[in-house]
Amino acid sequence: MRLEINRLEGLRNDLLLRLERAEVDAALLNVSHRARLMALPGMPRHRLATPDESEGVAECKIGIEEHLRQLNIIDEAGLPRCRAIAISNRNLGTNHGNVAWQRTGTPPIFRIAEDPCSYAVHSCLAFRRNGALSIEDLRFDFAAQQIYGAQDGRNLSDEIEWATFGQHVLRAGTLTPIEEIIEQFYDIRHVLAFDHDKDHGLRVRDCSYRDYPAKFRENAITAWRDSGVPRARYFHNAIGISGDAMFVVQREGTVEEIGAALRAAGADDGIILDNGGSVVCWAWWLNQYRGGIVSPTIDYRPPGTSAIAFVLKGPVTHDLPGGSVSYSVL
């Protein structure tokens, strides 16, 4: 495992984590208040949420520690039960397009109300029952509650333990052009830079979501190419995969810059899972093995609807001599 943090207050706040595949024992996905979230519309972007909807979603969000408690990563006292790294996955449960598969869930496919579920293929971070972690294209059959491989059409419902959608920004070493996936960013602020508290920003927002979802892609590209709305450099949480490692990148940038950062780290494929103030990374070794948060965003908002934990092999702690000498354990 290798962790790198570049933090210059007010200028940059980058996190890069590399985990060797061989040291990952399991990967776990948690969704808080699953059934209730599925009955809610998440955080509507194309219309105003009602007070009841906003309150309902807010009540479904929990802190990263509670996610970890529900996953049995930490005990009731908050102490780690195992070596684990956890990251936020809050687009799931709040934004259209973000669906998930949980093999033992009821129902197995998670989707929020009003999501048009119009994607022919969903790019997903997937964890198989044999322990393999991958990024792959899946087809969700919402009526039959089954999932299939997008390329060969094979039913993978019994092979994949869980899968969660993300925008596929790096595919086989090649950066994905924003034109190919722009409509997958339901919160268009993740792609286009505008202030929705000002009149001009409100016009950009309203034009982007006019005739949603049928015209969403067309409207977003028009705002960028024809109306001159600049690209957003947003804070993103992304996962990358290579043959021998997985990577977590949390940093500010355009969608393409996030893909480039994953590729520079060594990933072949990568997807974005979360954005903005909900982005967080938790590690078991912090605070003398009591666990804690690594380098959160400046506007970090702890409650979230979903989290992913990676359980690593080995003991939680090492019994080392005291003193000011730093010991390495091989």
SULSULZI-V680182 format. One record per residue. N is the residue number from 1. RES is the residue in three letters. SS is DSSP state (h for helix, s for strand, l for the rest). PHI is phi as a letter, one per 20 degrees, with the letter a starting at -180 (999 if undefined). Layout:
# SULSULZI-V680182
[[N,RES,SS,PHI] [N,RES,SS,PHI]]
This chain:
# SULSULZI-V680182
[[1,MET,l,999] [2,ARG,s,c] [3,LEU,s,c] [4,GLU,s,c] [5,ILE,s,c] [6,ASN,s,d] [7,ARG,s,c] [8,LEU,s,c] [9,GLU,l,g] [10,GLY,l,n] [11,LEU,l,d] [12,ARG,s,b] [13,ASN,s,b] [14,ASP,s,d] [15,LEU,s,c] [16,LEU,s,c] [17,LEU,s,c] [18,ARG,s,d] [19,LEU,s,d] [20,GLU,s,f] [21,ARG,h,g] [22,ALA,h,f] [23,GLU,h,e] [24,VAL,s,e] [25,ASP,s,e] [26,ALA,s,a] [27,ALA,s,c] [28,LEU,s,c] [29,LEU,s,d] [30,ASN,s,c] [31,VAL,s,c] [32,SER,l,e] [33,HIS,l,l] [34,ARG,h,g] [35,ALA,h,f] [36,ARG,h,f] [37,LEU,h,f] [38,MET,h,f] [39,ALA,l,e] [40,LEU,l,d] [41,PRO,l,e] [42,GLY,l,m] [43,MET,l,d] [44,PRO,l,g] [45,ARG,l,d] [46,HIS,l,e] [47,ARG,l,b] [48,LEU,l,f] [49,ALA,l,f] [50,THR,l,f] [51,PRO,h,g] [52,ASP,h,f] [53,GLU,h,f] [54,SER,h,f] [55,GLU,h,f] [56,GLY,h,f] [57,VAL,h,f] [58,ALA,h,g] [59,GLU,h,f] [60,CYS,h,e] [61,LYS,l,e] [62,ILE,s,c] [63,GLY,l,f] [64,ILE,h,g] [65,GLU,h,f] [66,GLU,h,f] [67,HIS,h,g] [68,LEU,h,f] [69,ARG,h,f] [70,GLN,h,f] [71,LEU,l,e] [72,ASN,l,m] [73,ILE,l,e] [74,ILE,s,c] [75,ASP,l,e] [76,GLU,l,f] [77,ALA,l,e] [78,GLY,l,n] [79,LEU,l,e] [80,PRO,s,f] [81,ARG,l,e] [82,CYS,l,b] [83,ARG,l,f] [84,ALA,s,b] [85,ILE,s,d] [86,ALA,s,c] [87,ILE,s,c] [88,SER,s,f] [89,ASN,l,b] [90,ARG,l,f] [91,ASN,l,f] [92,LEU,l,f] [93,GLY,l,n] [94,THR,l,c] [95,ASN,l,d] [96,HIS,l,g] [97,GLY,l,n] [98,ASN,l,e] [99,VAL,l,d] [100,ALA,s,b] [101,TRP,s,d] [102,GLN,s,c] [103,ARG,l,g] [104,THR,l,e] [105,GLY,l,f] [106,THR,l,c] [107,PRO,l,f] [108,PRO,l,f] [109,ILE,s,e] [110,PHE,s,e] [111,ARG,l,b] [112,ILE,l,e] [113,ALA,l,f] [114,GLU,l,m] [115,ASP,l,f] [116,PRO,l,f] [117,CYS,l,l] [118,SER,l,e] [119,TYR,l,f] [120,ALA,l,f] [121,VAL,l,c] [122,HIS,s,d] [123,SER,s,e] [124,CYS,s,c] [125,LEU,s,e] [126,ALA,s,c] [127,PHE,s,c] [128,ARG,s,e] [129,ARG,l,f] [130,ASN,l,e] [131,GLY,l,n] [132,ALA,l,e] [133,LEU,s,d] [134,SER,s,b] [135,ILE,s,d] [136,GLU,s,b] [137,ASP,s,e] [138,LEU,s,c] [139,ARG,s,d] [140,PHE,s,e] [141,ASP,s,e] [142,PHE,l,f] [143,ALA,l,f] [144,ALA,l,e] [145,GLN,l,l] [146,GLN,s,c] [147,ILE,s,c] [148,TYR,s,c] [149,GLY,s,f] [150,ALA,l,f] [151,GLN,l,e] [152,ASP,l,d] [153,GLY,l,m] [154,ARG,l,f] [155,ASN,s,f] [156,LEU,l,d] [157,SER,l,f] [158,ASP,l,e] [159,GLU,l,e] [160,ILE,s,e] [161,GLU,s,f] [162,TRP,s,b] [163,ALA,s,b] [164,THR,s,c] [165,PHE,s,f] [166,GLY,l,b] [167,GLN,s,f] [168,HIS,s,e] [169,VAL,s,e] [170,LEU,s,c] [171,ARG,s,c] [172,ALA,l,l] [173,GLY,l,n] [174,THR,s,d] [175,LEU,s,f] [176,THR,l,e] [177,PRO,l,f] [178,ILE,h,g] [179,GLU,h,g] [180,GLU,h,f] [181,ILE,h,c] [182,ILE,h,g] [183,GLU,h,f] [184,GLN,h,e] [185,PHE,l,e] [186,TYR,l,g] [187,ASP,l,e] [188,ILE,h,f] [189,ARG,h,f] [190,HIS,h,f] [191,VAL,l,d] [192,LEU,s,d] [193,ALA,l,e] [194,PHE,l,b] [195,ASP,l,e] [196,HIS,l,f] [197,ASP,l,e] [198,LYS,l,d] [199,ASP,h,g] [200,HIS,h,f] [201,GLY,h,f] [202,LEU,h,f] [203,ARG,h,f] [204,VAL,h,f] [205,ARG,h,f] [206,ASP,h,f] [207,CYS,h,f] [208,SER,h,f] [209,TYR,l,e] [210,ARG,l,f] [211,ASP,l,l] [212,TYR,l,f] [213,PRO,l,e] [214,ALA,l,g] [215,LYS,l,d] [216,PHE,h,f] [217,ARG,h,f] [218,GLU,h,f] [219,ASN,h,f] [220,ALA,h,f] [221,ILE,h,f] [222,THR,h,f] [223,ALA,h,f] [224,TRP,h,f] [225,ARG,h,f] [226,ASP,l,e] [227,SER,l,e] [228,GLY,l,m] [229,VAL,l,f] [230,PRO,l,f] [231,ARG,s,f] [232,ALA,l,e] [233,ARG,l,d] [234,TYR,s,e] [235,PHE,s,e] [236,HIS,s,c] [237,ASN,s,d] [238,ALA,s,c] [239,ILE,s,c] [240,GLY,s,c] [241,ILE,s,c] [242,SER,l,c] [243,GLY,l,f] [244,ASP,l,c] [245,ALA,s,b] [246,MET,s,c] [247,PHE,s,c] [248,VAL,s,d] [249,VAL,s,d] [250,GLN,s,c] [251,ARG,s,a] [252,GLU,s,e] [253,GLY,s,r] [254,THR,l,f] [255,VAL,h,g] [256,GLU,h,f] [257,GLU,h,f] [258,ILE,h,f] [259,GLY,h,f] [260,ALA,h,f] [261,ALA,h,f] [262,LEU,h,f] [263,ARG,h,f] [264,ALA,h,f] [265,ALA,h,f] [266,GLY,l,p] [267,ALA,l,f] [268,ASP,l,e] [269,ASP,s,c] [270,GLY,s,b] [271,ILE,s,c] [272,ILE,s,e] [273,LEU,s,d] [274,ASP,s,b] [275,ASN,s,b] [276,GLY,h,m] [277,GLY,h,f] [278,SER,h,e] [279,VAL,l,f] [280,VAL,l,b] [281,CYS,s,c] [282,TRP,s,d] [283,ALA,s,c] [284,TRP,l,f] [285,TRP,l,e] [286,LEU,h,f] [287,ASN,h,l] [288,GLN,h,l] [289,TYR,h,m] [290,ARG,l,e] [291,GLY,l,n] [292,GLY,s,r] [293,ILE,s,e] [294,VAL,s,d] [295,SER,l,l] [296,PRO,l,f] [297,THR,l,f] [298,ILE,l,f] [299,ASP,l,d] [300,TYR,l,g] [301,ARG,l,d] [302,PRO,l,g] [303,PRO,l,f] [304,GLY,s,b] [305,THR,l,e] [306,SER,s,b] [307,ALA,s,b] [308,ILE,s,c] [309,ALA,s,c] [310,PHE,s,d] [311,VAL,s,e] [312,LEU,s,d] [313,LYS,l,f] [314,GLY,l,o] [315,PRO,l,f] [316,VAL,l,f] [317,THR,l,c] [318,HIS,l,d] [319,ASP,l,e] [320,LEU,l,d] [321,PRO,l,f] [322,GLY,l,f] [323,GLY,l,o] [324,SER,l,e] [325,VAL,l,e] [326,SER,l,e] [327,TYR,l,d] [328,SER,l,d] [329,VAL,l,d] [330,LEU,l,d]]
